[in-house]
Amino acid sequence: MATPWWLAEEALPLPQVRVDRADVEIVGAGVTGCSCALTLARAGLHVRVHDAREVAGGASGRNGGFALRGGAAAYDKARVWMGAERAREYWQLTEEALERLAGCAGDALRRTGSLRIAADDDERDELRGEYDALREDGFEAEWRDEFAPPLAGRFTAGIFHPGDATLQPALAVGRIAVEAAEAGVEFRERQRVASLDGLEAERVVVATDGYPSGLLGPLEGLIIPTRGQMLATAPIEQRLFECPHYGRHGFDYWQQLENGRILAGGFRDYALDTEFTADEQTTPTIQGALEEFVTGLVGEPVEITHRWAGIFGLVLDFLPVVGQVPGSERVWVAGGYSGHGNVLGFLCGDLVARALTGSRHRLLDAFAPRRLLGS
Ligand SMILES: Cc1cc2nc3c(=O)[nH]c(=O)nc-3n(C[C@H](O)[C@H](O)[C@H](O)COP(=O)(O)OP(=O)(O)OC[C@H]3O[C@@H](n4cnc5c(N)ncnc54)[C@H](O)[C@@H]3O)c2cc1C
């Protein structure tokens, strides 16, 4: 029951590779670490990836399965915080990354679009502001203000993002890992890295998002471990939702898979004091709220087959944390996607790899880890 729906499927076998001397070692075999490894290997570097669990055993195999463009903050807010030009470039990069992710994921990703919906008039106004900003800058988005049941009466309006997708995240990351291994990357699973002194490579990338690695020195804890809980129902006959839905400022999210199951997550705000934790336990409070919510949507009692939790890394300015760890020439970090890491992790792993091979993107200025230290 505590196994995530996505990880219940058997993992893809990884080609066994041994690297004699690694140029780069990566800690974390989620979407970030695998994306980084793939780009580095394609550039001809010798790469080794370590994980305390298996490929996609962390949040990459435990999430909502939404593949969304953009950052964790709303686009209009990002324009204010980052400046209009940078925000636009950021959103464009995520759209390109989603396209590339689709290429790697194959049938583990379906371009269904996603629906971001408002639970009250205030949220509706916020979404309208974001919609106007997106359209003004030439991004595709559709305004919706009439919903059929079961959304009618619960949600007032929303933005449909046509390019977004639903993802089997564990399978998608497994495929990226296989591609990386075929390009020469060695994976060492089920071995926790206790100290960077034990690694041989000249460069190390810590790609552990919300899971405390103990390897990040002054940054440790500033990417705040945050628990997300989810459940999956048994297949439901009615076809209720054609794409990923998220509402109440992203606190609630759900989708119905092609096999009829509803996967729902969120409700962290029902117990905020207990959910800032790296403990992967489910709790009766959040699970009860999720079950009640899904029962309301379906209109009758539902059978719950899976309940699970995962940890993501929250950052107070909602920007990823990507770059060299302050005070260290050797160590790089990529994480802190604030619950939005399927596409961002794929993008940021690639950005780090490109920076390490001499092609640093200027957007990394906005993601610099040193900002978390106030310097
Ligand atoms: C419940 C939930 C729902 C979410 N929903 C969505 C969603 O729908 N869409 C979206 O875009 N994002 C979502 N997210 C966020 C997204 O899942 C993450 O941001 C993303 O998967 C992070 O990927 P990653 O590769 O950076 O880290 P992870 O996939 O978390 O991988 C980190 C890995 O590091 C390993 N590790 C840590 N320390 C060490 C060490 N010392 N030695 C060796 N290994 C170590 C861990 O074992 C883990 O496997 C959700 C997250 C959760 C928890």
The ligand as an SDF file (V2000), in Angstrom:
LIG
                    3D

 53 58  0  0  0  0  0  0  0  0999 V2000
    3.9880   13.8180   -3.6800 C   0  0  0  0  0  0  0  0  0  0  0  0
    4.7230   14.6580   -4.6850 C   0  0  0  0  0  0  0  0  0  0  0  0
    4.0400   15.1170   -5.8150 C   0  0  0  0  0  0  0  0  0  0  0  0
    4.7260   15.8840   -6.7660 C   0  0  0  0  0  0  0  0  0  0  0  0
    4.0770   16.1940   -7.9170 N   0  0  0  0  0  0  0  0  0  0  0  0
    4.7670   16.7640   -8.9350 C   0  0  0  0  0  0  0  0  0  0  0  0
    4.1720   16.9250  -10.2020 C   0  0  0  0  0  0  0  0  0  0  0  0
    3.0560   16.4530  -10.4570 O   0  0  0  0  0  0  0  0  0  0  0  0
    4.8620   17.5810  -11.1640 N   0  0  0  0  0  0  0  0  0  0  0  0
    6.1290   18.0270  -10.9360 C   0  0  0  0  0  0  0  0  0  0  0  0
    6.7120   18.6400  -11.8350 O   0  0  0  0  0  0  0  0  0  0  0  0
    6.7480   17.8290   -9.7490 N   0  0  0  0  0  0  0  0  0  0  0  0
    6.1170   17.1880   -8.7650 C   0  0  0  0  0  0  0  0  0  0  0  0
    6.7440   16.9330   -7.5800 N   0  0  0  0  0  0  0  0  0  0  0  0
    8.1490   17.3200   -7.4260 C   0  0  0  0  0  0  0  0  0  0  0  0
    9.0820   16.3880   -8.2010 C   0  0  0  0  0  0  0  0  0  0  0  0
    8.7140   15.0430   -7.9650 O   0  0  0  0  0  0  0  0  0  0  0  0
   10.5400   16.5900   -7.7320 C   0  0  0  0  0  0  0  0  0  0  0  0
   10.8610   17.9510   -7.7090 O   0  0  0  0  0  0  0  0  0  0  0  0
   11.5170   15.8920   -8.6790 C   0  0  0  0  0  0  0  0  0  0  0  0
   11.1550   14.5400   -8.8500 O   0  0  0  0  0  0  0  0  0  0  0  0
   12.9370   16.0010   -8.1180 C   0  0  0  0  0  0  0  0  0  0  0  0
   13.7580   15.1540   -8.8670 O   0  0  0  0  0  0  0  0  0  0  0  0
   15.2690   15.0030   -8.4450 P   0  0  0  0  0  0  0  0  0  0  0  0
   15.8940   14.0810   -9.3980 O   0  0  0  0  0  0  0  0  0  0  0  0
   15.8930   16.3560   -8.3090 O   0  0  0  0  0  0  0  0  0  0  0  0
   15.2130   14.3920   -6.9820 O   0  0  0  0  0  0  0  0  0  0  0  0
   14.6020   12.9890   -6.4820 P   0  0  0  0  0  0  0  0  0  0  0  0
   13.8350   12.3040   -7.5450 O   0  0  0  0  0  0  0  0  0  0  0  0
   13.9540   13.2350   -5.1900 O   0  0  0  0  0  0  0  0  0  0  0  0
   15.9110   12.1040   -6.2830 O   0  0  0  0  0  0  0  0  0  0  0  0
   16.8310   12.3840   -5.2800 C   0  0  0  0  0  0  0  0  0  0  0  0
   17.5720   11.0940   -4.9770 C   0  0  0  0  0  0  0  0  0  0  0  0
   18.7070   11.4110   -4.1660 O   0  0  0  0  0  0  0  0  0  0  0  0
   18.9760   10.2630   -3.3970 C   0  0  0  0  0  0  0  0  0  0  0  0
   19.8720   10.6560   -2.3040 N   0  0  0  0  0  0  0  0  0  0  0  0
   19.6960   11.6270   -1.3570 C   0  0  0  0  0  0  0  0  0  0  0  0
   20.7910   11.7210   -0.5590 N   0  0  0  0  0  0  0  0  0  0  0  0
   21.6700   10.7880   -1.0020 C   0  0  0  0  0  0  0  0  0  0  0  0
   22.9990   10.4020   -0.6070 C   0  0  0  0  0  0  0  0  0  0  0  0
   23.6470   11.0020    0.4100 N   0  0  0  0  0  0  0  0  0  0  0  0
   23.6080    9.3900   -1.2950 N   0  0  0  0  0  0  0  0  0  0  0  0
   22.9980    8.7690   -2.3450 C   0  0  0  0  0  0  0  0  0  0  0  0
   21.7440    9.1210   -2.7570 N   0  0  0  0  0  0  0  0  0  0  0  0
   21.1010   10.1040   -2.1120 C   0  0  0  0  0  0  0  0  0  0  0  0
   17.6010    9.7760   -2.9570 C   0  0  0  0  0  0  0  0  0  0  0  0
   17.6320    8.3890   -2.6450 O   0  0  0  0  0  0  0  0  0  0  0  0
   16.7560   10.0840   -4.1950 C   0  0  0  0  0  0  0  0  0  0  0  0
   16.5550    8.9370   -5.0050 O   0  0  0  0  0  0  0  0  0  0  0  0
    6.0980   16.2100   -6.5780 C   0  0  0  0  0  0  0  0  0  0  0  0
    6.7710   15.7490   -5.4410 C   0  0  0  0  0  0  0  0  0  0  0  0
    6.1050   14.9770   -4.5040 C   0  0  0  0  0  0  0  0  0  0  0  0
    6.8610   14.4530   -3.3080 C   0  0  0  0  0  0  0  0  0  0  0  0
  1  2  1  0
  2  3  1  0
  2 52  2  0
  3  4  2  0
  4  5  1  0
  4 50  1  0
  5  6  2  0
  6  7  1  0
  6 13  1  0
  7  8  2  0
  7  9  1  0
  9 10  1  0
 10 11  2  0
 10 12  1  0
 12 13  2  0
 13 14  1  0
 14 15  1  0
 14 50  1  0
 15 16  1  0
 16 17  1  0
 16 18  1  0
 18 19  1  0
 18 20  1  0
 20 21  1  0
 20 22  1  0
 22 23  1  0
 23 24  1  0
 24 25  2  0
 24 26  1  0
 24 27  1  0
 27 28  1  0
 28 29  2  0
 28 30  1  0
 28 31  1  0
 31 32  1  0
 32 33  1  0
 33 34  1  0
 33 48  1  0
 34 35  1  0
 35 36  1  0
 35 46  1  0
 36 37  1  0
 36 45  1  0
 37 38  2  0
 38 39  1  0
 39 40  1  0
 39 45  2  0
 40 41  1  0
 40 42  2  0
 42 43  1  0
 43 44  2  0
 44 45  1  0
 46 47  1  0
 46 48  1  0
 48 49  1  0
 50 51  2  0
 51 52  1  0
 52 53  1  0
M  END
$$$$
